[in-house]
Amino acid sequence: MGVLNTLEKSMPSFQKTSTFFATIVIPVELVVGIMVYKYILGDPSHFVDNNPLNHPLSGDILGMMYKGGDTVPVIITYFLVVLTFLIERIWTLKKARGNGNPAQFVVRVKMLISAHDIDTAIKECDLQQGSIASVIRAGLDKFQELENRKELDFDKKNLSLQKELEDAADMELPMLEKNIIILSTIASLSTLTGLLGTVIGMVKAFAALAHSGAPDALGLATGISEALMSTALGMITSMLAIIFYSYVTTRIDHIMYHTAEAGQMIVRTFNSSVE
């Protein structure tokens, strides 16, 4: 129960609002994506004779994006969701790092633990806060508890301390990884959605050519280029999602590395003091 009490007390408010945020942000940004598609990309000023039914003006990217079809607002939504959750994860990870530099904090705590100054190390954790400090604080609390339990042998104490550290880390990791599955999912979905839009656009282009009764090379080329815009937008969104996903996971690995490093020092110091 020690780790549960410690982490519950140190749990920042942003963790409690994260689920609600994730629930409402996607439908809201779908509405925004539809409005952007209809009123910005579909503004008559982007088209010949100010008519969205006509071809886009030469070199008008926004008009070409509009002609990408009904999948474009979906891809715009993907793009907005990627940006939103990137910002949310960066903010969350910043909170998880705590106050100050995590690497310097770990060095200070390791020095205090090596000197067996556990009380001061706990105070450092209270000042630092964040995920790293929460895990270390749970380990230090268990450290002090086990030192006073003479009825347990060395092996049981060692296993109990290691389990406390593992449980504390396991409770922090889901918070750090929360919502990043959305980034990896969009990385795949955006490309597939773009391809779907292109296929639909190509079907429409060739169907119109078949009904016209005469080959129209210019019209066919224009229709194909507009259809390919959907794939281009999907691929751009996918690349951004992959880059952002890699960035976030690297930051998480960095935090967990420092946590594991300090945890090993706690276990080693405990073993040397008990043996």
SULVENKA-V977324 format. One record per residue. RES is the residue in one letter. PSI is psi as a letter, one per 30 degrees, with the letter a starting at -180 (* if undefined). NEAR is the number of other C-alpha atoms within 10 Angstrom. D_LAST is the distance of its C-alpha to the last C-alpha in Angstrom with 2 decimals. Layout:
RES | PSI | NEAR | D_LAST
RES | PSI | NEAR | D_LAST
This chain:
M | f | 6 | 25.72
G | e | 15 | 23.72
V | e | 22 | 24.51
L | e | 14 | 28.10
N | e | 11 | 28.69
T | e | 17 | 27.27
L | e | 20 | 29.30
E | e | 11 | 32.35
K | e | 10 | 32.49
S | f | 16 | 32.12
M | j | 17 | 34.50
P | l | 16 | 37.44
S | f | 8 | 40.98
F | f | 14 | 41.82
Q | e | 14 | 39.79
K | f | 11 | 41.98
T | f | 10 | 45.19
S | e | 16 | 44.28
T | e | 12 | 45.48
F | e | 10 | 48.75
F | e | 13 | 49.34
A | e | 17 | 48.95
T | e | 10 | 51.33
I | f | 10 | 54.21
V | e | 14 | 54.03
I | e | 16 | 55.29
P | e | 13 | 58.49
V | e | 12 | 59.25
E | f | 20 | 59.00
L | e | 19 | 61.13
V | e | 14 | 63.85
V | e | 16 | 63.40
G | e | 20 | 63.65
I | e | 18 | 66.87
M | e | 14 | 68.35
V | e | 18 | 67.51
Y | e | 24 | 69.14
K | e | 13 | 72.21
Y | f | 10 | 72.95
I | e | 15 | 71.55
L | e | 23 | 71.76
G | g | 22 | 74.83
D | k | 17 | 76.68
P | f | 17 | 80.34
S | f | 16 | 80.33
H | f | 24 | 78.31
F | l | 21 | 81.04
V | k | 15 | 84.60
D | g | 13 | 87.16
N | h | 14 | 84.35
N | j | 14 | 83.91
P | f | 18 | 80.44
L | f | 12 | 82.26
N | l | 14 | 83.40
H | l | 19 | 81.46
P | l | 26 | 79.17
L | l | 16 | 80.65
S | k | 11 | 80.16
G | g | 9 | 76.71
D | j | 13 | 75.60
I | e | 14 | 71.97
L | e | 18 | 71.66
G | e | 26 | 74.75
M | e | 25 | 73.48
M | e | 22 | 70.19
Y | e | 26 | 72.23
K | f | 27 | 74.16
G | f | 27 | 70.92
G | a | 19 | 71.45
D | f | 15 | 69.77
T | f | 24 | 66.34
V | e | 26 | 66.21
P | f | 25 | 65.31
V | e | 20 | 62.48
I | e | 28 | 61.16
I | e | 22 | 61.58
T | e | 24 | 59.46
Y | e | 28 | 56.75
F | e | 24 | 56.87
L | e | 19 | 56.61
V | e | 23 | 53.70
V | e | 25 | 51.81
L | e | 17 | 52.36
T | e | 15 | 51.48
F | f | 21 | 48.18
L | e | 20 | 47.25
I | e | 13 | 47.76
E | e | 18 | 45.88
R | e | 25 | 42.85
I | e | 14 | 42.84
W | e | 12 | 42.96
T | e | 20 | 40.18
L | e | 20 | 37.92
K | e | 13 | 38.74
K | e | 16 | 37.56
A | f | 24 | 34.40
R | f | 21 | 33.63
G | a | 20 | 33.68
N | k | 16 | 34.91
G | a | 11 | 34.78
N | k | 10 | 33.41
P | e | 20 | 30.47
A | e | 14 | 29.26
Q | e | 10 | 29.30
F | e | 22 | 27.57
V | e | 23 | 24.67
V | e | 14 | 24.45
R | e | 14 | 24.46
V | e | 25 | 21.77
K | e | 21 | 19.50
M | e | 14 | 20.10
L | e | 17 | 19.40
I | e | 23 | 16.14
S | e | 16 | 15.06
A | g | 11 | 16.21
H | g | 15 | 14.32
D | i | 13 | 17.87
I | e | 19 | 17.63
D | e | 14 | 20.93
T | e | 13 | 22.88
A | e | 24 | 21.59
I | e | 22 | 22.85
K | e | 13 | 26.13
E | e | 18 | 26.47
C | e | 25 | 26.21
D | e | 16 | 28.88
L | e | 14 | 31.09
Q | e | 20 | 30.71
Q | a | 22 | 31.17
G | l | 24 | 31.94
S | e | 29 | 30.07
I | e | 27 | 27.30
A | e | 30 | 26.60
S | e | 29 | 26.79
V | e | 29 | 24.13
I | e | 26 | 21.73
R | e | 28 | 22.57
A | e | 25 | 21.82
G | e | 29 | 18.32
L | e | 25 | 17.72
D | e | 18 | 19.20
K | e | 20 | 16.93
F | e | 22 | 13.90
Q | e | 13 | 15.22
E | e | 13 | 16.20
L | f | 20 | 12.97
E | e | 13 | 11.21
N | f | 9 | 14.00
R | j | 10 | 14.01
K | f | 9 | 12.53
E | f | 8 | 14.58
L | k | 12 | 12.73
D | l | 10 | 10.14
F | e | 15 | 7.37
D | e | 10 | 10.23
K | e | 11 | 12.71
K | e | 22 | 11.04
N | e | 19 | 10.61
L | e | 11 | 14.20
S | e | 16 | 15.51
L | e | 24 | 14.57
Q | e | 19 | 16.09
K | e | 14 | 19.06
E | e | 25 | 19.68
L | e | 26 | 19.96
E | e | 16 | 22.16
D | e | 16 | 24.32
A | e | 24 | 24.87
A | e | 22 | 25.92
D | f | 12 | 28.10
M | f | 15 | 29.88
E | e | 19 | 30.67
L | e | 15 | 31.87
P | e | 10 | 34.98
M | e | 18 | 36.15
L | e | 22 | 35.88
E | f | 15 | 37.73
K | k | 16 | 40.28
N | f | 17 | 43.88
I | f | 20 | 43.20
I | f | 11 | 44.50
I | e | 16 | 47.82
L | e | 26 | 47.87
S | e | 18 | 47.25
T | e | 14 | 49.84
I | e | 24 | 52.46
A | e | 26 | 51.93
S | e | 17 | 53.37
L | e | 18 | 55.81
S | e | 29 | 57.54
T | e | 22 | 58.59
L | e | 16 | 59.81
T | e | 22 | 61.66
G | e | 29 | 63.30
L | e | 22 | 64.44
L | e | 17 | 65.80
G | e | 25 | 67.79
T | e | 25 | 69.17
V | e | 17 | 70.22
I | e | 17 | 71.95
G | e | 25 | 73.66
M | e | 19 | 74.84
V | e | 15 | 76.26
K | e | 15 | 78.15
A | e | 19 | 79.44
F | e | 14 | 80.81
A | e | 11 | 82.19
A | e | 15 | 84.10
L | e | 17 | 85.39
A | e | 12 | 86.60
H | f | 9 | 88.46
S | f | 10 | 90.08
G | f | 8 | 92.13
A | k | 8 | 91.99
P | k | 11 | 89.16
D | j | 13 | 87.86
A | e | 10 | 85.65
L | e | 9 | 84.91
G | e | 14 | 84.02
L | e | 16 | 81.85
A | e | 12 | 79.98
T | e | 17 | 79.44
G | e | 23 | 78.17
I | e | 20 | 75.72
S | e | 17 | 74.40
E | e | 25 | 73.89
A | e | 28 | 72.11
L | f | 23 | 69.73
M | e | 24 | 68.74
S | e | 32 | 66.67
T | e | 25 | 64.62
A | e | 18 | 64.17
L | e | 22 | 62.85
G | e | 30 | 60.51
M | e | 22 | 59.09
I | e | 16 | 58.57
T | e | 26 | 56.70
S | e | 27 | 54.60
M | e | 16 | 53.64
L | e | 17 | 52.63
A | e | 27 | 50.53
I | e | 17 | 48.69
I | e | 13 | 48.07
F | e | 22 | 46.83
Y | e | 21 | 44.60
S | e | 15 | 42.96
Y | e | 13 | 42.52
V | e | 19 | 40.87
T | e | 15 | 38.47
T | e | 12 | 37.46
R | e | 17 | 36.70
I | e | 18 | 34.60
D | e | 13 | 32.60
H | e | 14 | 32.05
I | e | 20 | 30.67
M | f | 19 | 28.36
Y | e | 13 | 27.08
H | e | 17 | 26.05
T | e | 22 | 24.42
A | e | 17 | 22.37
E | e | 14 | 21.46
A | e | 24 | 20.11
G | e | 27 | 18.32
Q | e | 14 | 16.40
M | e | 17 | 15.43
I | e | 24 | 14.22
V | e | 20 | 12.00
R | e | 14 | 10.63
T | e | 17 | 10.13
F | e | 23 | 8.50
N | e | 14 | 5.92
S | f | 9 | 5.50
S | f | 10 | 5.81
V | e | 12 | 3.78
E | * | 6 | 0.00
